[in-house]
Amino acid sequence: MISLDTNVIARFYVNDPSDPEAVRQQPIARKVFEENPALFVPLTVTLELEWVMRAFYDFSAVQFARVLQHLAGLQNMTLERSTEVLSALQDHLQGLDFADALHLRFEQPLHEPDYF
């Protein structure tokens, strides 16, 4: 299984003809996606991907959601903690910052509550 970097995923999804490196790298990213039977997206990459898509490529929450939903639906793709990530995505579409939504979805009590 190959673990993907944010840059590879962004190059796969974003067509940026004004960036010579993007033009050069996009066919390579497509080849990685199409020719590997098992790909993995770490949680940190998912978080960074949202930031890159929003801050660098000016993607809206809806545009990012389309990317992440497509990515999660690929047969050869495994998203780390996909259930929580996709739940956080729904929170994001309702207006919550994606990073905050992830933090909330992963938040777990540090200890059992005390009962009297």
C-alpha positions in Angstrom: 0.0 0.0 0.0 1.3 3.4 -1.0 0.7 6.4 1.4 -0.2 9.5 -0.6 1.2 13.0 0.0 -1.0 16.1 -0.1 0.8 17.3 -3.2 0.0 14.2 -5.2 -3.7 14.4 -4.3 -3.9 18.1 -5.1 -2.2 17.5 -8.5 -4.7 14.8 -9.3 -7.7 17.0 -8.6 -6.6 20.5 -9.5 -5.9 21.6 -13.1 -3.6 24.6 -12.8 -2.3 25.5 -16.3 -0.6 28.6 -15.0 1.8 26.6 -12.8 4.5 24.8 -14.9 5.2 22.4 -12.1 1.5 21.5 -11.8 1.3 20.8 -15.5 4.4 18.6 -15.3 3.2 16.8 -12.1 -0.5 16.2 -12.9 0.2 13.2 -15.3 2.4 11.6 -12.7 -0.3 12.0 -10.1 -2.8 10.4 -12.4 -0.5 7.5 -13.0 -0.1 7.0 -9.3 -3.9 6.9 -8.8 -4.6 4.7 -11.8 -1.8 2.2 -11.6 -1.6 1.3 -7.8 -4.0 -1.2 -6.4 -3.9 0.1 -2.8 -3.5 3.7 -1.8 -3.7 5.2 1.7 -4.4 8.8 2.8 -3.2 9.6 6.3 -5.4 11.8 8.5 -2.8 14.6 8.5 -2.8 14.6 4.7 -6.6 14.9 4.7 -6.3 17.9 7.0 -3.6 19.5 4.9 -5.5 18.8 1.7 -8.4 20.9 2.9 -6.1 23.8 3.8 -4.3 23.6 0.4 -7.6 23.4 -1.5 -9.1 26.3 0.4 -6.1 28.6 0.9 -4.1 28.1 -2.2 -6.8 27.1 -4.8 -9.7 29.0 -3.3 -12.0 25.9 -3.1 -15.3 26.3 -1.3 -16.5 23.8 1.3 -18.7 22.2 -1.4 -15.9 21.9 -3.9 -13.6 20.3 -1.2 -16.5 18.0 -0.2 -16.7 16.8 -3.8 -13.0 16.0 -3.9 -13.0 14.2 -0.6 -16.1 12.2 -1.4 -14.7 11.2 -4.7 -11.4 10.3 -3.1 -13.1 8.2 -0.4 -15.2 6.4 -3.1 -12.2 5.2 -5.1 -11.9 1.4 -5.0 -8.2 1.5 -4.4 -8.3 4.2 -1.7 -8.3 3.9 2.1 -8.8 7.1 4.1 -7.5 6.9 7.6 -10.4 7.0 10.0 -12.8 7.5 7.1 -16.0 7.3 9.1 -14.9 10.3 11.3 -13.4 12.2 8.4 -16.6 11.9 6.4 -18.7 12.9 9.4 -16.5 15.9 9.9 -17.0 16.8 6.3 -20.7 16.9 6.8 -20.1 19.3 9.8 -17.9 21.4 7.5 -20.7 21.6 4.9 -22.9 23.0 7.7 -20.4 25.8 8.3 -17.9 24.4 10.8 -14.2 24.8 10.0 -12.9 21.4 8.7 -10.0 21.2 11.2 -12.4 22.1 14.1 -14.8 19.5 12.8 -12.1 16.8 12.8 -11.0 17.7 16.3 -14.6 17.4 17.5 -15.1 14.1 15.8 -11.9 12.7 17.3 -12.4 14.1 20.8 -12.7 11.4 23.4 -13.0 11.7 27.1 -9.6 11.3 28.9 -11.3 9.4 31.7 -14.6 8.0 32.8 -16.8 10.5 34.5 -17.1 10.2 38.3 -20.6 9.3 39.6 -21.8 9.7 43.1 
